[in-house]
Amino acid sequence: MRSSLSFVLQQLEGNIRMSKELGGGSLYDLGCYCIHAIRSIMQREPTKVYAVGNHHLDYVDLSMVAVMELENGRKTVFDCGMNMSDLRQSYEVVGSKGKIDVPIAYVPLADRKGFVRVETDHAPKEKR
């Protein structure tokens, strides 16, 4: 499983997301949604984590990428960032018989509609 959530944070100074004291940063603010999706969908807890981040001087992490190994040995990846040029908010689950792709996973569009794309050996299907 892969999960991504990112956007560009225009104003860094004075922004609550940049506060160490209040638990800011991309991991706490965005990455928690990626981790929650992985834990919920995979129904397993991580046993090993390798993560690297990009920090802003005296502030907090602006972006992070991590690999998590779950209890069953499966590997998952997530990335999050407040310094990306566009909104990315997706997850994908890949298996031996196909994949499930959710391109609008965390922040609903104005019409509050999303969709799930399921691809199997046969043909892709989309459900709104």
Chimera marker file (.cmm) of the C-alpha trace (Angstrom):
<marker_set name="trace">
<marker id="1" x="0.000" y="0.000" z="0.000" r="1" g="1" b="0" radius="0.5"/>
<marker id="2" x="1.081" y="3.533" z="-0.813" r="1" g="1" b="0" radius="0.5"/>
<marker id="3" x="-0.390" y="6.738" z="0.586" r="1" g="1" b="0" radius="0.5"/>
<marker id="4" x="0.311" y="10.425" z="-0.124" r="1" g="1" b="0" radius="0.5"/>
<marker id="5" x="-0.971" y="13.684" z="1.291" r="1" g="1" b="0" radius="0.5"/>
<marker id="6" x="0.614" y="17.027" z="0.481" r="1" g="1" b="0" radius="0.5"/>
<marker id="7" x="0.023" y="20.672" z="-0.401" r="1" g="1" b="0" radius="0.5"/>
<marker id="8" x="1.986" y="23.905" z="-0.428" r="1" g="1" b="0" radius="0.5"/>
<marker id="9" x="1.919" y="25.959" z="2.789" r="1" g="1" b="0" radius="0.5"/>
<marker id="10" x="2.109" y="29.555" z="1.583" r="1" g="1" b="0" radius="0.5"/>
<marker id="11" x="2.753" y="31.349" z="4.884" r="1" g="1" b="0" radius="0.5"/>
<marker id="12" x="5.316" y="29.722" z="7.188" r="1" g="1" b="0" radius="0.5"/>
<marker id="13" x="5.862" y="32.494" z="9.746" r="1" g="1" b="0" radius="0.5"/>
<marker id="14" x="3.248" y="32.440" z="12.496" r="1" g="1" b="0" radius="0.5"/>
<marker id="15" x="1.463" y="29.409" z="11.068" r="1" g="1" b="0" radius="0.5"/>
<marker id="16" x="0.338" y="26.903" z="13.703" r="1" g="1" b="0" radius="0.5"/>
<marker id="17" x="1.516" y="24.072" z="11.448" r="1" g="1" b="0" radius="0.5"/>
<marker id="18" x="5.089" y="25.294" z="11.975" r="1" g="1" b="0" radius="0.5"/>
<marker id="19" x="4.959" y="25.209" z="15.791" r="1" g="1" b="0" radius="0.5"/>
<marker id="20" x="7.183" y="22.632" z="17.526" r="1" g="1" b="0" radius="0.5"/>
<marker id="21" x="5.370" y="23.269" z="20.789" r="1" g="1" b="0" radius="0.5"/>
<marker id="22" x="1.957" y="22.479" z="19.301" r="1" g="1" b="0" radius="0.5"/>
<marker id="23" x="3.112" y="19.362" z="17.474" r="1" g="1" b="0" radius="0.5"/>
<marker id="24" x="3.224" y="20.805" z="13.978" r="1" g="1" b="0" radius="0.5"/>
<marker id="25" x="5.003" y="19.518" z="10.923" r="1" g="1" b="0" radius="0.5"/>
<marker id="26" x="4.030" y="17.415" z="7.954" r="1" g="1" b="0" radius="0.5"/>
<marker id="27" x="4.183" y="14.099" z="9.831" r="1" g="1" b="0" radius="0.5"/>
<marker id="28" x="1.834" y="15.187" z="12.630" r="1" g="1" b="0" radius="0.5"/>
<marker id="29" x="-0.422" y="17.321" z="10.445" r="1" g="1" b="0" radius="0.5"/>
<marker id="30" x="-0.641" y="15.170" z="7.283" r="1" g="1" b="0" radius="0.5"/>
<marker id="31" x="1.238" y="11.933" z="7.759" r="1" g="1" b="0" radius="0.5"/>
<marker id="32" x="-1.124" y="10.827" z="10.513" r="1" g="1" b="0" radius="0.5"/>
<marker id="33" x="-3.879" y="10.432" z="7.879" r="1" g="1" b="0" radius="0.5"/>
<marker id="34" x="-1.607" y="8.295" z="5.693" r="1" g="1" b="0" radius="0.5"/>
<marker id="35" x="-0.637" y="6.113" z="8.659" r="1" g="1" b="0" radius="0.5"/>
<marker id="36" x="-4.257" y="5.763" z="9.753" r="1" g="1" b="0" radius="0.5"/>
<marker id="37" x="-5.319" y="4.673" z="6.257" r="1" g="1" b="0" radius="0.5"/>
<marker id="38" x="-2.540" y="2.084" z="6.095" r="1" g="1" b="0" radius="0.5"/>
<marker id="39" x="-3.277" y="0.669" z="9.557" r="1" g="1" b="0" radius="0.5"/>
<marker id="40" x="-7.034" y="0.569" z="8.908" r="1" g="1" b="0" radius="0.5"/>
<marker id="41" x="-6.964" y="-0.951" z="5.429" r="1" g="1" b="0" radius="0.5"/>
<marker id="42" x="-4.113" y="-3.388" z="6.006" r="1" g="1" b="0" radius="0.5"/>
<marker id="43" x="-5.468" y="-4.267" z="9.479" r="1" g="1" b="0" radius="0.5"/>
<marker id="44" x="-1.945" y="-4.618" z="10.849" r="1" g="1" b="0" radius="0.5"/>
<marker id="45" x="0.378" y="-2.563" z="13.020" r="1" g="1" b="0" radius="0.5"/>
<marker id="46" x="3.831" y="-1.418" z="11.906" r="1" g="1" b="0" radius="0.5"/>
<marker id="47" x="6.775" y="-3.223" z="13.489" r="1" g="1" b="0" radius="0.5"/>
<marker id="48" x="9.588" y="-1.346" z="11.721" r="1" g="1" b="0" radius="0.5"/>
<marker id="49" x="9.697" y="2.170" z="10.312" r="1" g="1" b="0" radius="0.5"/>
<marker id="50" x="12.340" y="3.945" z="8.263" r="1" g="1" b="0" radius="0.5"/>
<marker id="51" x="11.648" y="7.619" z="7.638" r="1" g="1" b="0" radius="0.5"/>
<marker id="52" x="13.513" y="10.656" z="6.350" r="1" g="1" b="0" radius="0.5"/>
<marker id="53" x="12.330" y="14.232" z="6.426" r="1" g="1" b="0" radius="0.5"/>
<marker id="54" x="13.100" y="17.659" z="5.099" r="1" g="1" b="0" radius="0.5"/>
<marker id="55" x="13.212" y="20.198" z="7.936" r="1" g="1" b="0" radius="0.5"/>
<marker id="56" x="12.820" y="23.954" z="7.790" r="1" g="1" b="0" radius="0.5"/>
<marker id="57" x="15.632" y="25.623" z="9.765" r="1" g="1" b="0" radius="0.5"/>
<marker id="58" x="14.351" y="26.098" z="13.322" r="1" g="1" b="0" radius="0.5"/>
<marker id="59" x="10.887" y="24.816" z="12.654" r="1" g="1" b="0" radius="0.5"/>
<marker id="60" x="9.462" y="21.389" z="11.946" r="1" g="1" b="0" radius="0.5"/>
<marker id="61" x="9.518" y="18.840" z="9.124" r="1" g="1" b="0" radius="0.5"/>
<marker id="62" x="8.126" y="20.211" z="5.853" r="1" g="1" b="0" radius="0.5"/>
<marker id="63" x="8.033" y="16.823" z="4.177" r="1" g="1" b="0" radius="0.5"/>
<marker id="64" x="8.633" y="13.191" z="5.002" r="1" g="1" b="0" radius="0.5"/>
<marker id="65" x="8.749" y="9.834" z="3.308" r="1" g="1" b="0" radius="0.5"/>
<marker id="66" x="8.567" y="6.546" z="5.208" r="1" g="1" b="0" radius="0.5"/>
<marker id="67" x="8.603" y="2.810" z="4.681" r="1" g="1" b="0" radius="0.5"/>
<marker id="68" x="6.717" y="0.781" z="7.261" r="1" g="1" b="0" radius="0.5"/>
<marker id="69" x="6.966" y="-2.977" z="7.672" r="1" g="1" b="0" radius="0.5"/>
<marker id="70" x="3.786" y="-4.456" z="9.108" r="1" g="1" b="0" radius="0.5"/>
<marker id="71" x="3.326" y="-7.401" z="11.483" r="1" g="1" b="0" radius="0.5"/>
<marker id="72" x="2.758" y="-9.750" z="8.551" r="1" g="1" b="0" radius="0.5"/>
<marker id="73" x="5.971" y="-8.635" z="6.795" r="1" g="1" b="0" radius="0.5"/>
<marker id="74" x="4.226" y="-6.568" z="4.123" r="1" g="1" b="0" radius="0.5"/>
<marker id="75" x="5.863" y="-3.249" z="3.259" r="1" g="1" b="0" radius="0.5"/>
<marker id="76" x="3.983" y="0.023" z="2.926" r="1" g="1" b="0" radius="0.5"/>
<marker id="77" x="5.102" y="3.503" z="1.875" r="1" g="1" b="0" radius="0.5"/>
<marker id="78" x="3.755" y="6.949" z="2.617" r="1" g="1" b="0" radius="0.5"/>
<marker id="79" x="4.833" y="10.491" z="1.951" r="1" g="1" b="0" radius="0.5"/>
<marker id="80" x="3.527" y="13.792" z="3.218" r="1" g="1" b="0" radius="0.5"/>
<marker id="81" x="4.534" y="17.380" z="2.699" r="1" g="1" b="0" radius="0.5"/>
<marker id="82" x="3.663" y="21.015" z="3.167" r="1" g="1" b="0" radius="0.5"/>
<marker id="83" x="6.123" y="22.119" z="0.488" r="1" g="1" b="0" radius="0.5"/>
<marker id="84" x="4.719" y="20.403" z="-2.596" r="1" g="1" b="0" radius="0.5"/>
<marker id="85" x="3.442" y="22.363" z="-5.587" r="1" g="1" b="0" radius="0.5"/>
<marker id="86" x="0.070" y="20.668" z="-5.759" r="1" g="1" b="0" radius="0.5"/>
<marker id="87" x="-2.481" y="18.900" z="-3.591" r="1" g="1" b="0" radius="0.5"/>
<marker id="88" x="-1.832" y="15.165" z="-3.561" r="1" g="1" b="0" radius="0.5"/>
<marker id="89" x="-4.216" y="13.045" z="-1.527" r="1" g="1" b="0" radius="0.5"/>
<marker id="90" x="-4.336" y="9.459" z="-2.609" r="1" g="1" b="0" radius="0.5"/>
<marker id="91" x="-3.760" y="5.900" z="-1.628" r="1" g="1" b="0" radius="0.5"/>
<marker id="92" x="-3.312" y="2.720" z="-3.583" r="1" g="1" b="0" radius="0.5"/>
<marker id="93" x="-3.467" y="-0.908" z="-2.522" r="1" g="1" b="0" radius="0.5"/>
<marker id="94" x="-1.719" y="-3.334" z="-4.864" r="1" g="1" b="0" radius="0.5"/>
<marker id="95" x="-2.205" y="-7.084" z="-4.673" r="1" g="1" b="0" radius="0.5"/>
<marker id="96" x="-1.507" y="-10.158" z="-6.747" r="1" g="1" b="0" radius="0.5"/>
<marker id="97" x="-4.912" y="-9.987" z="-8.498" r="1" g="1" b="0" radius="0.5"/>
<marker id="98" x="-5.267" y="-6.249" z="-9.043" r="1" g="1" b="0" radius="0.5"/>
<marker id="99" x="-5.224" y="-2.886" z="-7.356" r="1" g="1" b="0" radius="0.5"/>
<marker id="100" x="-7.488" y="-0.352" z="-5.705" r="1" g="1" b="0" radius="0.5"/>
<marker id="101" x="-6.771" y="3.333" z="-6.316" r="1" g="1" b="0" radius="0.5"/>
<marker id="102" x="-8.422" y="6.169" z="-4.364" r="1" g="1" b="0" radius="0.5"/>
<marker id="103" x="-7.196" y="9.425" z="-5.947" r="1" g="1" b="0" radius="0.5"/>
<marker id="104" x="-9.254" y="11.766" z="-3.734" r="1" g="1" b="0" radius="0.5"/>
<marker id="105" x="-8.796" y="10.102" z="-0.377" r="1" g="1" b="0" radius="0.5"/>
<marker id="106" x="-8.566" y="12.735" z="2.348" r="1" g="1" b="0" radius="0.5"/>
<marker id="107" x="-10.003" y="16.120" z="1.332" r="1" g="1" b="0" radius="0.5"/>
<marker id="108" x="-13.407" y="15.943" z="-0.390" r="1" g="1" b="0" radius="0.5"/>
<marker id="109" x="-14.046" y="18.025" z="-3.484" r="1" g="1" b="0" radius="0.5"/>
<marker id="110" x="-16.643" y="20.796" z="-3.465" r="1" g="1" b="0" radius="0.5"/>
<marker id="111" x="-19.346" y="18.368" z="-4.619" r="1" g="1" b="0" radius="0.5"/>
<marker id="112" x="-18.257" y="15.994" z="-1.794" r="1" g="1" b="0" radius="0.5"/>
<marker id="113" x="-18.059" y="13.149" z="-4.300" r="1" g="1" b="0" radius="0.5"/>
<marker id="114" x="-15.128" y="10.873" z="-4.747" r="1" g="1" b="0" radius="0.5"/>
<marker id="115" x="-14.460" y="7.650" z="-6.544" r="1" g="1" b="0" radius="0.5"/>
<marker id="116" x="-12.602" y="4.386" z="-6.212" r="1" g="1" b="0" radius="0.5"/>
<marker id="117" x="-10.883" y="2.749" z="-9.154" r="1" g="1" b="0" radius="0.5"/>
<marker id="118" x="-10.548" y="-1.043" z="-9.034" r="1" g="1" b="0" radius="0.5"/>
<marker id="119" x="-8.349" y="-2.755" z="-11.609" r="1" g="1" b="0" radius="0.5"/>
<marker id="120" x="-8.233" y="-6.523" z="-11.985" r="1" g="1" b="0" radius="0.5"/>
<marker id="121" x="-6.954" y="-8.899" z="-14.624" r="1" g="1" b="0" radius="0.5"/>
<marker id="122" x="-10.232" y="-8.381" z="-16.443" r="1" g="1" b="0" radius="0.5"/>
<marker id="123" x="-10.866" y="-4.659" z="-16.770" r="1" g="1" b="0" radius="0.5"/>
<marker id="124" x="-10.741" y="-1.473" z="-14.705" r="1" g="1" b="0" radius="0.5"/>
<marker id="125" x="-13.937" y="-0.394" z="-12.944" r="1" g="1" b="0" radius="0.5"/>
<marker id="126" x="-14.741" y="2.939" z="-11.379" r="1" g="1" b="0" radius="0.5"/>
<marker id="127" x="-17.251" y="3.487" z="-8.607" r="1" g="1" b="0" radius="0.5"/>
<marker id="128" x="-18.453" y="6.929" z="-7.567" r="1" g="1" b="0" radius="0.5"/>
<link id1="1" id2="2" r="1" g="1" b="0" radius="0.2"/>
<link id1="2" id2="3" r="1" g="1" b="0" radius="0.2"/>
<link id1="3" id2="4" r="1" g="1" b="0" radius="0.2"/>
<link id1="4" id2="5" r="1" g="1" b="0" radius="0.2"/>
<link id1="5" id2="6" r="1" g="1" b="0" radius="0.2"/>
<link id1="6" id2="7" r="1" g="1" b="0" radius="0.2"/>
<link id1="7" id2="8" r="1" g="1" b="0" radius="0.2"/>
<link id1="8" id2="9" r="1" g="1" b="0" radius="0.2"/>
<link id1="9" id2="10" r="1" g="1" b="0" radius="0.2"/>
<link id1="10" id2="11" r="1" g="1" b="0" radius="0.2"/>
<link id1="11" id2="12" r="1" g="1" b="0" radius="0.2"/>
<link id1="12" id2="13" r="1" g="1" b="0" radius="0.2"/>
<link id1="13" id2="14" r="1" g="1" b="0" radius="0.2"/>
<link id1="14" id2="15" r="1" g="1" b="0" radius="0.2"/>
<link id1="15" id2="16" r="1" g="1" b="0" radius="0.2"/>
<link id1="16" id2="17" r="1" g="1" b="0" radius="0.2"/>
<link id1="17" id2="18" r="1" g="1" b="0" radius="0.2"/>
<link id1="18" id2="19" r="1" g="1" b="0" radius="0.2"/>
<link id1="19" id2="20" r="1" g="1" b="0" radius="0.2"/>
<link id1="20" id2="21" r="1" g="1" b="0" radius="0.2"/>
<link id1="21" id2="22" r="1" g="1" b="0" radius="0.2"/>
<link id1="22" id2="23" r="1" g="1" b="0" radius="0.2"/>
<link id1="23" id2="24" r="1" g="1" b="0" radius="0.2"/>
<link id1="24" id2="25" r="1" g="1" b="0" radius="0.2"/>
<link id1="25" id2="26" r="1" g="1" b="0" radius="0.2"/>
<link id1="26" id2="27" r="1" g="1" b="0" radius="0.2"/>
<link id1="27" id2="28" r="1" g="1" b="0" radius="0.2"/>
<link id1="28" id2="29" r="1" g="1" b="0" radius="0.2"/>
<link id1="29" id2="30" r="1" g="1" b="0" radius="0.2"/>
<link id1="30" id2="31" r="1" g="1" b="0" radius="0.2"/>
<link id1="31" id2="32" r="1" g="1" b="0" radius="0.2"/>
<link id1="32" id2="33" r="1" g="1" b="0" radius="0.2"/>
<link id1="33" id2="34" r="1" g="1" b="0" radius="0.2"/>
<link id1="34" id2="35" r="1" g="1" b="0" radius="0.2"/>
<link id1="35" id2="36" r="1" g="1" b="0" radius="0.2"/>
<link id1="36" id2="37" r="1" g="1" b="0" radius="0.2"/>
<link id1="37" id2="38" r="1" g="1" b="0" radius="0.2"/>
<link id1="38" id2="39" r="1" g="1" b="0" radius="0.2"/>
<link id1="39" id2="40" r="1" g="1" b="0" radius="0.2"/>
<link id1="40" id2="41" r="1" g="1" b="0" radius="0.2"/>
<link id1="41" id2="42" r="1" g="1" b="0" radius="0.2"/>
<link id1="42" id2="43" r="1" g="1" b="0" radius="0.2"/>
<link id1="43" id2="44" r="1" g="1" b="0" radius="0.2"/>
<link id1="44" id2="45" r="1" g="1" b="0" radius="0.2"/>
<link id1="45" id2="46" r="1" g="1" b="0" radius="0.2"/>
<link id1="46" id2="47" r="1" g="1" b="0" radius="0.2"/>
<link id1="47" id2="48" r="1" g="1" b="0" radius="0.2"/>
<link id1="48" id2="49" r="1" g="1" b="0" radius="0.2"/>
<link id1="49" id2="50" r="1" g="1" b="0" radius="0.2"/>
<link id1="50" id2="51" r="1" g="1" b="0" radius="0.2"/>
<link id1="51" id2="52" r="1" g="1" b="0" radius="0.2"/>
<link id1="52" id2="53" r="1" g="1" b="0" radius="0.2"/>
<link id1="53" id2="54" r="1" g="1" b="0" radius="0.2"/>
<link id1="54" id2="55" r="1" g="1" b="0" radius="0.2"/>
<link id1="55" id2="56" r="1" g="1" b="0" radius="0.2"/>
<link id1="56" id2="57" r="1" g="1" b="0" radius="0.2"/>
<link id1="57" id2="58" r="1" g="1" b="0" radius="0.2"/>
<link id1="58" id2="59" r="1" g="1" b="0" radius="0.2"/>
<link id1="59" id2="60" r="1" g="1" b="0" radius="0.2"/>
<link id1="60" id2="61" r="1" g="1" b="0" radius="0.2"/>
<link id1="61" id2="62" r="1" g="1" b="0" radius="0.2"/>
<link id1="62" id2="63" r="1" g="1" b="0" radius="0.2"/>
<link id1="63" id2="64" r="1" g="1" b="0" radius="0.2"/>
<link id1="64" id2="65" r="1" g="1" b="0" radius="0.2"/>
<link id1="65" id2="66" r="1" g="1" b="0" radius="0.2"/>
<link id1="66" id2="67" r="1" g="1" b="0" radius="0.2"/>
<link id1="67" id2="68" r="1" g="1" b="0" radius="0.2"/>
<link id1="68" id2="69" r="1" g="1" b="0" radius="0.2"/>
<link id1="69" id2="70" r="1" g="1" b="0" radius="0.2"/>
<link id1="70" id2="71" r="1" g="1" b="0" radius="0.2"/>
<link id1="71" id2="72" r="1" g="1" b="0" radius="0.2"/>
<link id1="72" id2="73" r="1" g="1" b="0" radius="0.2"/>
<link id1="73" id2="74" r="1" g="1" b="0" radius="0.2"/>
<link id1="74" id2="75" r="1" g="1" b="0" radius="0.2"/>
<link id1="75" id2="76" r="1" g="1" b="0" radius="0.2"/>
<link id1="76" id2="77" r="1" g="1" b="0" radius="0.2"/>
<link id1="77" id2="78" r="1" g="1" b="0" radius="0.2"/>
<link id1="78" id2="79" r="1" g="1" b="0" radius="0.2"/>
<link id1="79" id2="80" r="1" g="1" b="0" radius="0.2"/>
<link id1="80" id2="81" r="1" g="1" b="0" radius="0.2"/>
<link id1="81" id2="82" r="1" g="1" b="0" radius="0.2"/>
<link id1="82" id2="83" r="1" g="1" b="0" radius="0.2"/>
<link id1="83" id2="84" r="1" g="1" b="0" radius="0.2"/>
<link id1="84" id2="85" r="1" g="1" b="0" radius="0.2"/>
<link id1="85" id2="86" r="1" g="1" b="0" radius="0.2"/>
<link id1="86" id2="87" r="1" g="1" b="0" radius="0.2"/>
<link id1="87" id2="88" r="1" g="1" b="0" radius="0.2"/>
<link id1="88" id2="89" r="1" g="1" b="0" radius="0.2"/>
<link id1="89" id2="90" r="1" g="1" b="0" radius="0.2"/>
<link id1="90" id2="91" r="1" g="1" b="0" radius="0.2"/>
<link id1="91" id2="92" r="1" g="1" b="0" radius="0.2"/>
<link id1="92" id2="93" r="1" g="1" b="0" radius="0.2"/>
<link id1="93" id2="94" r="1" g="1" b="0" radius="0.2"/>
<link id1="94" id2="95" r="1" g="1" b="0" radius="0.2"/>
<link id1="95" id2="96" r="1" g="1" b="0" radius="0.2"/>
<link id1="96" id2="97" r="1" g="1" b="0" radius="0.2"/>
<link id1="97" id2="98" r="1" g="1" b="0" radius="0.2"/>
<link id1="98" id2="99" r="1" g="1" b="0" radius="0.2"/>
<link id1="99" id2="100" r="1" g="1" b="0" radius="0.2"/>
<link id1="100" id2="101" r="1" g="1" b="0" radius="0.2"/>
<link id1="101" id2="102" r="1" g="1" b="0" radius="0.2"/>
<link id1="102" id2="103" r="1" g="1" b="0" radius="0.2"/>
<link id1="103" id2="104" r="1" g="1" b="0" radius="0.2"/>
<link id1="104" id2="105" r="1" g="1" b="0" radius="0.2"/>
<link id1="105" id2="106" r="1" g="1" b="0" radius="0.2"/>
<link id1="106" id2="107" r="1" g="1" b="0" radius="0.2"/>
<link id1="107" id2="108" r="1" g="1" b="0" radius="0.2"/>
<link id1="108" id2="109" r="1" g="1" b="0" radius="0.2"/>
<link id1="109" id2="110" r="1" g="1" b="0" radius="0.2"/>
<link id1="110" id2="111" r="1" g="1" b="0" radius="0.2"/>
<link id1="111" id2="112" r="1" g="1" b="0" radius="0.2"/>
<link id1="112" id2="113" r="1" g="1" b="0" radius="0.2"/>
<link id1="113" id2="114" r="1" g="1" b="0" radius="0.2"/>
<link id1="114" id2="115" r="1" g="1" b="0" radius="0.2"/>
<link id1="115" id2="116" r="1" g="1" b="0" radius="0.2"/>
<link id1="116" id2="117" r="1" g="1" b="0" radius="0.2"/>
<link id1="117" id2="118" r="1" g="1" b="0" radius="0.2"/>
<link id1="118" id2="119" r="1" g="1" b="0" radius="0.2"/>
<link id1="119" id2="120" r="1" g="1" b="0" radius="0.2"/>
<link id1="120" id2="121" r="1" g="1" b="0" radius="0.2"/>
<link id1="121" id2="122" r="1" g="1" b="0" radius="0.2"/>
<link id1="122" id2="123" r="1" g="1" b="0" radius="0.2"/>
<link id1="123" id2="124" r="1" g="1" b="0" radius="0.2"/>
<link id1="124" id2="125" r="1" g="1" b="0" radius="0.2"/>
<link id1="125" id2="126" r="1" g="1" b="0" radius="0.2"/>
<link id1="126" id2="127" r="1" g="1" b="0" radius="0.2"/>
<link id1="127" id2="128" r="1" g="1" b="0" radius="0.2"/>
</marker_set>
